[in-house]
Amino acid sequence: MSAALKRDAPMASALGRDIRGLRRAKGMTLADLGTATNLSEGFLSQVERGGKQPSIGTLQHISEALGVAIGWFFEVTPAANPDEGRYIVRKESRRRLAHSLLGPTDYLGMTDVMLSPSLGGRLAMVQTTYDPGGHSGDNLVSHEGEEAGVVVAGVLEVQIDERKFLLREGDSFTFPSTLPHRYANAGNGPVTLVFAITPVVLHY
């Protein structure tokens, strides 16, 4: 597996977009990220705009604050067509987010695989897998926007307000994210689903 850090000007810009998109998707402000990394808001703002390139050590601090491995910001298999990465995600180049203990709510046994090229747009597609016993958190959450999904494998429990629904392979759902909701694996094996979320948030 080849890995190259985004170092030239276009790649620095892409790195900045990745950091900004992930930060916003996690509901963090620049001030939050600055506090978590001991870096100034001004420096982080320049990084996000592609005007500054962080060192590997600084990027490690940013990665830890955002809850990802530093490899999130590396190109696993650079596209032959430089424009492709803006629109296309090849199967072998999908990026992963594992949530074992993350954020204000404890996420148990939950892995996100990004199906969208970035988190910087108004819509994202994510493939999520819950291990047996896995769930999206102990509490119901709500936020602006809408989300929809289809179960690819396994049995998923979706709770919306006080209502609980069991979904199996091929079943799908959609609802406004302003309704309190929670997801949980209701089977004995992994459950995998594909989400479409707008606006982009990862604390769903």
C-alpha positions in Angstrom: 0.0 0.0 0.0 1.5 3.3 -1.0 0.9 6.4 1.1 1.8 10.0 0.3 1.1 13.0 2.4 -0.5 15.9 0.6 2.4 18.2 0.2 2.2 20.4 -2.9 -0.1 23.5 -3.2 -3.2 21.7 -4.5 -2.7 18.9 -2.0 -2.2 21.3 0.8 -5.5 22.8 -0.1 -7.1 19.4 -0.2 -5.6 18.6 3.2 -7.1 21.9 4.6 -10.5 21.0 3.2 -10.3 17.6 4.8 -9.5 19.1 8.2 -12.2 21.7 7.9 -14.8 19.2 6.7 -14.0 16.7 9.5 -14.0 19.4 12.1 -17.4 20.7 11.1 -18.8 17.3 10.7 -17.9 16.6 14.3 -19.5 19.9 15.5 -16.2 21.5 16.5 -15.3 25.2 16.1 -11.8 26.4 15.3 -11.7 27.5 19.0 -12.5 24.0 20.1 -9.8 22.5 17.8 -7.3 25.2 19.0 -8.0 24.3 22.6 -7.6 20.6 22.0 -4.3 21.0 20.1 -2.8 24.0 21.8 -2.6 25.6 18.3 -3.8 29.1 17.5 -7.1 29.7 15.7 -5.2 31.8 13.2 -2.7 29.0 12.4 -5.5 26.4 12.1 -7.5 28.8 9.9 -4.5 29.1 7.6 -4.1 25.4 7.5 -7.7 24.9 6.6 -7.4 27.4 3.8 -4.3 25.7 2.4 -2.0 28.6 3.2 0.0 26.7 5.8 1.2 23.1 5.8 1.4 21.5 9.2 4.3 19.3 10.2 3.8 15.6 10.7 3.8 16.2 14.5 1.3 19.0 14.3 -0.9 16.9 12.0 -0.7 14.1 14.6 -2.1 16.5 17.2 -4.9 17.6 14.9 -5.7 14.0 14.0 -6.0 13.0 17.7 -8.2 16.0 18.4 -10.5 15.0 15.6 -10.6 11.4 16.6 -8.9 9.9 13.6 -5.6 8.2 12.8 -3.1 10.3 11.0 -3.6 8.0 8.0 -7.0 9.7 7.4 -5.0 12.6 5.8 -2.8 10.4 3.6 -3.6 9.3 0.1 -3.7 5.5 0.1 -3.9 5.1 -3.7 -3.6 8.4 -5.5 -6.0 8.6 -8.5 -4.4 8.5 -11.9 -6.7 11.4 -12.9 -6.0 14.3 -10.6 -9.6 15.5 -10.9 -11.1 12.2 -10.0 -10.5 12.6 -6.3 -12.9 15.6 -6.2 -15.8 13.4 -7.4 -15.0 9.7 -7.2 -14.2 7.3 -4.3 -12.7 4.0 -5.4 -13.4 1.0 -3.1 -9.7 0.6 -2.2 -9.4 4.3 -1.3 -12.3 4.6 1.2 -11.4 6.2 4.5 -12.5 4.8 7.8 -13.6 6.2 11.2 -13.8 3.8 14.1 -15.8 5.0 17.1 -15.0 3.0 20.2 -15.1 5.9 22.6 -15.5 9.3 21.0 -17.1 12.6 21.7 -19.7 13.6 24.3 -21.6 10.3 23.8 -19.8 7.0 24.0 -20.0 5.2 20.7 -19.6 1.5 21.0 -18.5 -0.9 18.2 -19.3 1.6 15.3 -17.2 2.1 12.2 -17.9 4.7 9.4 -16.5 4.2 5.9 -16.7 7.4 3.9 -18.4 7.0 0.5 -18.1 10.7 -0.4 -14.8 12.2 -1.5 -14.9 14.7 1.4 -16.9 16.0 4.3 -16.9 19.5 3.0 -20.2 19.5 1.1 -23.8 19.7 2.2 -24.4 16.0 1.7 -22.4 13.0 2.6 -22.8 9.2 2.1 -21.4 7.0 4.8 -21.3 3.2 5.2 -21.7 2.4 8.8 -21.1 -1.0 10.5 -22.2 -1.8 14.1 -20.6 -4.8 15.7 -22.8 -7.2 17.7 -23.9 -5.1 20.7 -22.9 -1.9 18.9 -24.9 1.3 18.8 -24.8 5.0 18.1 -24.7 6.0 21.8 -26.6 5.5 25.0 -28.8 8.6 24.4 -31.0 9.7 21.6 -29.6 12.6 19.7 -31.1 15.3 17.4 -29.6 17.9 15.1 -30.5 19.9 12.1 -31.1 18.2 8.7 -32.3 14.9 7.3 -30.9 11.4 7.1 -31.8 8.4 5.1 -30.4 4.9 4.9 -30.7 1.4 3.7 -29.7 -1.8 5.5 -27.2 -3.8 3.5 -26.8 -6.7 6.0 -27.9 -7.6 9.5 -30.7 -6.4 11.7 -30.9 -2.8 12.7 -33.0 -1.2 15.5 -33.9 2.4 14.7 -35.5 4.4 17.5 -37.2 7.7 16.5 -38.7 9.5 19.5 -40.5 6.8 21.5 -40.9 4.5 18.5 -38.6 1.5 17.7 -38.4 -0.2 14.4 -36.5 -3.4 13.3 -35.1 -3.2 9.8 -33.5 -6.1 7.9 -31.5 -6.4 4.7 -33.1 -4.2 2.0 -35.2 -2.1 4.3 -34.7 1.6 4.2 -35.7 4.7 6.2 -35.7 8.5 6.1 -36.6 11.1 8.7 -35.8 14.7 9.8 -32.8 14.6 12.1 -34.5 17.1 14.4 -36.4 14.1 15.8 -34.4 12.4 18.7 -33.0 9.1 17.3 -30.7 6.3 18.0 -29.3 3.2 16.1 -28.4 -0.2 17.5 -27.4 -3.6 16.2 -30.4 -5.9 17.0 -28.9 -9.1 15.7 -26.1 -11.6 16.5 -23.8 -10.5 13.6 -22.6 -7.2 12.3 -25.1 -4.8 10.8 -24.1 -2.6 7.8 -26.1 0.3 6.4 -25.5 3.1 3.9 -26.4 6.6 5.1 -27.1 9.8 3.3 -26.9 12.7 5.6 -27.5 16.5 5.2 -26.0 18.7 6.5 -22.9 16.6 7.2 -22.6 15.5 10.8 -20.9 12.5 12.3 -22.5 12.7 15.8 -25.7 11.1 14.6 
